[in-house]
Amino acid sequence: MTQAGFGEVAEALRRTTVQVSSAGRGFGSGVILSSDGLIVTNAHVVLYASQVQIQANAAGDKVPATVLAVAVIRLCTVVGGGWGR
């Protein structure tokens, strides 16, 4: 098994990264998780929104998307301390 080079990894990430726009709230990035259109983004990008626009690249059209959930995650074990300080 060969290890992917930096360029190959960067290209794979570029193809799966999208812009997420929330009307009146600004925009942020997202990452496509699955071929059926599941995308993950930061909570502040979609907070209080039920619909957003997704743009796959700078030249691409914006397409509508529905916000399914906003998640809050807490570390169960903090190793090394100092997180969030």
HELIX and SHEET records of a PDB file:
HELIX    1   1 PHE A    6  THR A   16  1                                  11    
HELIX    2   2 ALA A   43  VAL A   46  1                                   4    
SHEET    1   A 5 ILE A  39  THR A  41  0                                        
SHEET    2   A 5 GLY A  26  ILE A  32 -1                                        
SHEET    3   A 5 THR A  17  SER A  22 -1                                        
SHEET    4   A 5 GLN A  51  GLN A  55 -1                                        
SHEET    5   A 5 LYS A  62  THR A  66 -1                                        
END                                                                             
